[in-house]
């Protein structure tokens, strides 16, 4: 296909570590266990182990991966605040002969309802709404006519 980047979803943690021939960026880009390790203590049976990734496939682009951080009021140039753990992988793509752009791989997780709710429904739209909210941080940072 001669592609420069790939946006992958639902990628198992073990598989992400074994990908060869392409570059996935640092682990902070795709594995939120790295930045949120204290929260995970004692919760290992309930951890989600699938992630989205932005993957570099060629040397025709420079990829500047954003590290995931908890939702905070301000981030550094190389960070993205993520409210849904493991739902977003984002990067700034700088092509050789074109304008830079933001690429985002998203994964709306299926979540169980709160234990106080007597239901067997799986909730995924809350993950999708969190993703939209997280991505809104990029709106307004450039000319609105380009959104």
Rosetta silent file (secondary structure, phi, psi, omega in degrees, C-alpha in Angstrom):
SEQUENCE: XXXXXXXXXXXXXXXXXXXXXXXXXXXXXXXXXXXXXXXXXXXXXXXXXXXXXXXXXXXXXXXXXXXXXXXXXXXXXXXXXXXXXXXXXXXXXXXXXXXXXXXXXXXXXXXXXXXXXXXXXXXXXXXXXXXXXXXXXXXXXXXXXXX
SCORE:     score description
SCORE:     0.000 S_00000001
   1 L     0.000  -16.055  179.202    0.000    0.000    0.000 S_00000001
   2 L    59.447   35.477 -179.494    3.013    2.299    0.333 S_00000001
   3 L   -80.227  154.271  178.767    1.495    3.933    3.429 S_00000001
   4 L   -96.239  -33.081  178.241    3.488    6.225    5.718 S_00000001
   5 E  -137.763  160.998  173.392    1.540    5.668    8.939 S_00000001
   6 E  -132.422  142.532  174.806   -1.037    3.213   10.259 S_00000001
   7 E  -108.808  111.770 -174.954   -3.723    3.780   12.856 S_00000001
   8 E  -108.830  143.110  177.367   -4.271    0.537   14.754 S_00000001
   9 E  -126.105  157.658  172.925   -7.033   -0.266   17.237 S_00000001
  10 E    58.359   37.955 -177.494   -7.675   -3.077   19.694 S_00000001
  11 E   -91.701  123.295 -179.791   -4.029   -4.114   19.681 S_00000001
  12 E   -63.595  145.465 -178.449   -3.061   -6.456   22.495 S_00000001
  13 H   -54.107  -46.378 -179.869   -0.293   -5.304   24.822 S_00000001
  14 H   -63.441  -39.959  179.601    1.895   -8.308   24.013 S_00000001
  15 H   -66.794  -39.006  179.416    1.464   -7.833   20.258 S_00000001
  16 H   -59.413  -34.959 -179.846    2.353   -4.145   20.478 S_00000001
  17 H   -75.358  -21.896 -176.138    5.693   -5.105   22.030 S_00000001
  18 H   -98.791   -0.765  179.882    6.413   -7.660   19.274 S_00000001
  19 L   -63.884  129.987  179.462    5.727   -5.474   16.222 S_00000001
  20 L  -124.171  157.432  177.512    8.866   -5.405   14.089 S_00000001
  21 L    81.867   -4.421  176.028    9.864   -3.444   11.006 S_00000001
  22 L  -136.156  168.098 -179.076    7.853   -0.386   12.046 S_00000001
  23 E  -116.747  128.153 -176.810    8.194    2.134   14.845 S_00000001
  24 L  -101.727    2.388 -175.956    5.474    2.520   17.482 S_00000001
  25 L    78.624 -178.966 -179.498    7.011    5.353   19.490 S_00000001
  26 L   -70.846  160.810 -178.122    7.776    5.173   23.171 S_00000001
  27 H   -61.396  -27.643  178.861    5.616    3.082   25.453 S_00000001
  28 H   -61.814  -23.903 -179.705    4.141    6.277   26.988 S_00000001
  29 H   -68.726  -39.484 -171.880    2.393    6.861   23.652 S_00000001
  30 H  -119.763  -14.650 -175.847    0.257    3.738   23.738 S_00000001
  31 L  -117.738  102.267 -176.308    0.384    2.178   27.218 S_00000001
  32 L   -73.153   -4.323  172.380   -1.259    4.244   29.927 S_00000001
  33 L   -61.513  -28.804 -176.762    0.049    1.854   32.604 S_00000001
  34 L   -64.965  -45.319 -175.229    3.265    3.853   32.324 S_00000001
  35 L   -93.941   -9.745 -175.056    1.807    7.191   33.430 S_00000001
  36 L  -128.263   36.306 -169.536   -0.929    5.966   35.726 S_00000001
  37 L   -64.531  -33.690 -178.632    0.763    3.086   37.528 S_00000001
  38 L   -64.924  -36.737 -179.498   -0.382    3.905   41.073 S_00000001
  39 L   -62.197  -30.924 -174.531   -4.047    3.718   40.096 S_00000001
  40 L   -77.629  -11.378 -177.801   -3.561    0.162   38.837 S_00000001
  41 L   -57.631  126.090  178.341   -2.395   -1.262   42.167 S_00000001
  42 L    79.046    1.912 -176.997   -4.719   -4.095   43.197 S_00000001
  43 L  -112.400   11.278 -171.627   -6.832   -3.862   40.016 S_00000001
  44 H   -56.306  -34.235  178.095   -4.915   -6.234   37.725 S_00000001
  45 H   -64.199  -23.318 -175.598   -7.782   -8.717   37.145 S_00000001
  46 H  -103.247    5.506 -178.133   -9.883   -5.847   35.716 S_00000001
  47 L   -69.405  145.244  174.353   -7.266   -4.134   33.548 S_00000001
  48 L   -89.966  135.414 -173.364   -7.951   -3.618   29.882 S_00000001
  49 L  -120.607   28.895  176.873   -5.119   -4.931   27.754 S_00000001
  50 E  -127.192  140.993 -170.616   -5.897   -3.606   24.281 S_00000001
  51 E  -138.386  155.280  167.794   -4.673   -0.280   22.948 S_00000001
  52 E   -87.583  158.092  178.354   -4.755    1.962   19.908 S_00000001
  53 E  -143.529  146.832  164.023   -1.460    2.890   18.212 S_00000001
  54 E  -105.442  122.102 -172.765   -0.122    5.350   15.662 S_00000001
  55 E  -117.793  131.951  177.012    2.606    3.461   13.796 S_00000001
  56 E   -85.168  125.787 -176.958    5.330    4.907   11.566 S_00000001
  57 L  -110.624  -14.689 -177.441    5.734    2.832    8.384 S_00000001
  58 L  -144.767  169.832  176.030    8.149    4.911    6.267 S_00000001
  59 L   -90.604    5.257  179.122   10.896    7.499    6.424 S_00000001
  60 L   -79.237   -6.995  178.633    8.802    9.947    4.366 S_00000001
  61 E  -131.813  151.068  167.847    7.255   11.262    7.571 S_00000001
  62 E  -102.875  134.749 -179.019    8.475   12.376   10.939 S_00000001
  63 E  -117.490  124.252  177.523    6.208   11.224   13.750 S_00000001
  64 E  -113.300   96.199 -175.788    6.092   13.079   17.047 S_00000001
  65 E   -72.213  141.368  173.594    4.079   10.889   19.398 S_00000001
  66 L   -90.078  134.312  173.529    2.124   12.443   22.256 S_00000001
  67 E   -79.706  140.188  175.940    2.532   10.820   25.666 S_00000001
  68 E   -76.920  136.786  172.780   -0.727   10.070   27.455 S_00000001
  69 E  -134.968  162.153  176.853   -1.247   11.907   30.736 S_00000001
  70 L   -62.950  157.997  178.244   -4.163   12.150   33.146 S_00000001
  71 L   -61.759  114.489  179.719   -6.688   14.905   32.505 S_00000001
  72 L  -133.427  168.805 -174.240   -4.980   18.057   33.735 S_00000001
  73 L   -73.659  -23.264  179.380   -5.467   21.735   33.021 S_00000001
  74 L  -148.443  144.333 -179.545   -2.382   22.098   30.864 S_00000001
  75 L  -121.624  163.691  173.481   -0.104   19.768   28.958 S_00000001
  76 L   -81.393  169.473  179.552    3.364   19.961   27.474 S_00000001
  77 L   -55.460  -30.875 -174.789    3.961   20.006   23.700 S_00000001
  78 L  -102.669   21.274 -177.320    4.541   16.235   23.718 S_00000001
  79 E  -125.557  155.492  169.437    1.504   15.264   25.838 S_00000001
  80 E  -134.241  129.647  178.216   -2.205   14.619   25.389 S_00000001
  81 E   -78.658  125.217 -175.078   -4.598   14.565   28.349 S_00000001
  82 L  -121.694  118.957 -179.464   -6.658   11.375   28.165 S_00000001
  83 L   -87.584  -25.666  176.292   -9.747   10.883   30.318 S_00000001
  84 L  -104.072  108.054 -173.661  -10.518    7.364   29.096 S_00000001
  85 L   -55.823  123.616  176.178   -7.538    5.176   29.916 S_00000001
  86 L    74.235   21.316 -178.080   -6.139    3.546   26.798 S_00000001
  87 L   -99.347  -15.655 -174.800   -8.650    5.054   24.365 S_00000001
  88 E  -133.838  139.247  165.042   -6.385    7.383   22.370 S_00000001
  89 E  -129.177  125.144 -174.364   -3.011    7.251   20.682 S_00000001
  90 E  -132.714  151.793  179.058   -2.076   10.527   19.015 S_00000001
  91 E  -154.467  151.751  171.660    0.863   11.937   17.097 S_00000001
  92 E   -92.008  122.784 -178.544    1.855   14.972   15.070 S_00000001
  93 E  -101.895  127.030  179.290    2.750   13.802   11.573 S_00000001
  94 E  -117.969   96.119  178.902    5.227   15.896    9.598 S_00000001
  95 E   -71.462  156.320  178.596    5.314   14.741    5.947 S_00000001
  96 L   -58.594  -44.905 -171.284    8.313   15.566    3.745 S_00000001
  97 L  -124.273   35.992 -177.639    6.323   17.603    1.230 S_00000001
  98 L  -154.229  174.205  179.316    3.117   18.569    2.967 S_00000001
  99 L   -73.631  144.099  174.607    1.628   20.361    5.962 S_00000001
 100 L   -63.588  153.380  176.902    1.881   18.728    9.406 S_00000001
 101 E  -150.215  164.948  177.668   -1.295   17.208   10.833 S_00000001
 102 E   -97.141  129.617  174.761   -2.507   15.364   13.920 S_00000001
 103 E  -112.440  135.832 -177.968   -3.255   11.642   13.561 S_00000001
 104 E  -133.170  127.944  169.973   -5.316    9.882   16.208 S_00000001
 105 E  -102.074  130.494 -173.878   -6.085    6.219   16.644 S_00000001
 106 E  -123.380  149.805  178.669   -9.110    5.727   18.867 S_00000001
 107 L  -143.169  101.637  178.751  -10.596    2.761   20.674 S_00000001
 108 L   -78.697  105.901 -176.131  -13.963    3.207   22.390 S_00000001
 109 L   -70.553  147.943  171.735  -13.827    0.585   25.118 S_00000001
 110 L   -86.191  125.930 -176.847  -16.814   -1.480   26.142 S_00000001
 111 E  -121.227  146.325  174.163  -17.448   -0.849   29.817 S_00000001
 112 E   -74.758  150.269  175.583  -19.703   -2.524   32.323 S_00000001
 113 L   -68.306  165.636  179.135  -22.368   -0.335   33.924 S_00000001
 114 L   -57.772  144.210 -177.547  -21.836    0.806   37.496 S_00000001
 115 L   -57.630  -21.981 -179.994  -22.347   -2.031   40.060 S_00000001
 116 L   -78.677  -10.564 -179.086  -25.385   -0.235   41.518 S_00000001
 117 L   -94.827  126.881  178.808  -27.210   -0.568   38.187 S_00000001
 118 L   -87.916   87.518 -177.547  -29.041   -3.851   37.637 S_00000001
 119 L  -156.827  151.022  174.587  -28.242   -4.322   33.968 S_00000001
 120 L  -109.420   14.797  177.638  -26.164   -6.509   31.727 S_00000001
 121 L   -68.241  145.444  173.017  -25.755   -3.830   29.061 S_00000001
 122 E  -101.088  132.520 -176.336  -22.259   -3.005   27.896 S_00000001
 123 E  -103.391  120.233  174.977  -21.586    0.721   27.634 S_00000001
 124 L  -121.088  -20.143 -177.525  -19.261    1.945   24.886 S_00000001
 125 H   -67.321  -26.402  176.873  -20.700    5.338   23.992 S_00000001
 126 H   -64.892  -37.382  176.381  -19.255    6.867   27.175 S_00000001
 127 H   -63.854  -42.696  179.998  -15.767    5.963   25.906 S_00000001
 128 H   -63.294  -41.218  179.439  -16.539    7.537   22.526 S_00000001
 129 H   -66.154  -37.977  176.713  -17.804   10.736   24.179 S_00000001
 130 H   -63.371  -40.129  178.620  -14.653   10.966   26.323 S_00000001
 131 H   -60.192  -47.369  179.465  -12.527   10.624   23.196 S_00000001
 132 H   -58.791  -43.869  178.974  -14.389   13.480   21.503 S_00000001
 133 H   -62.536  -43.366 -179.948  -13.924   15.640   24.592 S_00000001
 134 H   -62.837  -39.871 -178.796  -10.200   14.825   24.775 S_00000001
 135 H   -71.230  -20.412  179.990   -9.704   15.685   21.094 S_00000001
 136 H   -63.533  -15.709  176.843  -11.406   19.055   21.541 S_00000001
 137 H   -62.905  -23.260  179.413   -8.124   20.258   23.108 S_00000001
 138 H   -85.557  -15.501 -178.258   -6.751   20.514   19.548 S_00000001
 139 L   -78.847  133.753  179.515   -9.615   22.685   18.287 S_00000001
 140 L    93.831   -8.530  179.599   -8.866   26.363   18.283 S_00000001
 141 L   -84.061   -8.596  175.081   -5.102   25.914   18.375 S_00000001
 142 L  -136.079 -175.749  179.340   -4.929   26.681   14.634 S_00000001
 143 L   -55.826  118.568 -177.881   -6.991   28.554   12.062 S_00000001
 144 H   -56.104  -25.328  179.870  -10.618   27.460   12.690 S_00000001
 145 H   -69.669  -10.299 -179.736  -11.245   27.252    8.937 S_00000001
 146 H   -99.530   -0.793 -177.476   -8.892   24.254    8.833 S_00000001
 147 L   -68.394    0.000    0.000  -10.716   22.148   11.440 S_00000001
